[in-house]
């Protein structure tokens, strides 16, 4: 067998191994993507459960001890968001009211300094 044929055969085997490995990696990537997608769906389900539990106890005084701290934290954060949103709205309204006002500069004050 000539060197060229030997090289061709070896190159063919190498190409086949590369194709097999690429196929395996592609399949592995698909499986990992499926696992990630399923984990995301589980996380969404946990979120929905938590949201329902919070809503059930949001206005109740009798909150189970296991979740009392989390319910209190969520209430505090919702109140903070409300206050911050109100502040932003007030600032935006003030900016809208003042928009277009002329700025008056007192140049006499600068002249006195010279």
C-alpha positions in Angstrom: 0.0 0.0 0.0 1.4 3.4 -0.9 2.0 6.1 1.6 -0.7 8.2 -0.1 -3.3 5.3 0.4 -2.2 4.8 3.9 -2.5 8.5 4.7 -6.0 8.5 3.0 -7.2 5.6 5.0 -5.9 7.1 8.3 -7.5 10.5 7.4 -10.8 8.7 6.7 -10.7 7.0 10.1 -9.9 10.3 11.8 -12.7 12.0 10.0 -15.1 9.3 11.0 -14.0 9.6 14.6 -14.5 13.3 14.5 -17.9 12.9 13.0 -18.9 10.4 15.7 -17.5 12.6 18.5 -19.3 15.7 17.1 -22.5 13.7 16.9 -22.0 12.5 20.5 -21.4 16.1 21.7 -24.4 17.4 19.8 -26.6 14.7 21.4 -25.1 15.5 24.8 -25.8 19.2 24.3 -29.4 18.4 23.4 -29.8 16.4 26.6 -28.3 19.1 28.7 -30.6 21.7 27.1 -33.6 19.4 27.9 -32.5 19.1 31.5 -32.1 22.9 31.8 -35.5 23.4 30.2 -37.1 21.0 32.6 -35.4 22.6 35.6 -36.7 26.0 34.5 -40.2 24.6 34.3 -39.8 23.2 37.9 -38.5 26.6 39.1 -41.6 28.2 37.5 -43.9 25.8 39.3 -42.1 26.5 42.6 -42.5 30.2 42.0 -46.3 29.8 41.3 -46.7 27.7 44.5 -44.8 30.3 46.5 -46.9 33.1 45.1 -50.1 31.3 45.9 -48.9 30.6 49.5 -47.9 34.2 49.9 -51.3 35.5 48.6 -53.1 33.1 51.0 -51.2 34.6 54.0 -50.6 38.2 52.8 -53.4 39.7 54.8 -53.6 37.1 57.5 -52.1 37.4 61.0 -51.9 33.7 61.5 -48.9 32.8 59.3 -47.2 29.5 59.8 -43.8 29.9 61.5 -42.0 28.2 58.6 -42.8 31.0 56.2 -43.5 34.0 58.5 -40.1 35.6 57.9 -40.4 35.3 54.1 -44.0 36.6 54.1 -42.8 39.6 56.2 -39.8 40.2 53.9 -42.0 40.2 50.8 -44.5 42.6 52.4 -41.6 45.0 53.3 -40.1 44.8 49.8 -43.5 45.4 48.2 -44.0 48.5 50.4 -40.5 49.7 49.5 -41.3 49.3 45.8 -44.5 51.2 46.2 -42.7 54.1 48.0 -40.0 54.2 45.4 -42.5 54.1 42.5 -44.4 56.9 44.1 -41.2 58.9 44.4 -40.3 58.4 40.8 -43.8 59.3 39.7 -43.7 62.5 41.7 -40.3 63.5 40.3 -41.5 62.8 36.8 -44.6 65.0 37.4 -42.5 67.8 38.8 -40.1 67.6 35.9 -43.0 67.7 33.5 -44.4 70.8 35.3 -41.0 72.6 35.1 -40.2 71.5 31.6 -39.7 74.5 29.4 -39.2 77.1 32.1 -36.6 79.6 31.3 -33.4 79.6 33.4 -32.6 83.1 34.5 -28.9 83.7 35.1 -27.9 86.7 37.2 -24.8 88.0 35.4 -24.3 91.0 37.6 -23.1 88.8 40.4 -20.2 87.6 38.2 -19.3 91.1 37.1 -19.0 92.3 40.7 -16.3 89.6 41.3 -14.1 90.9 38.5 
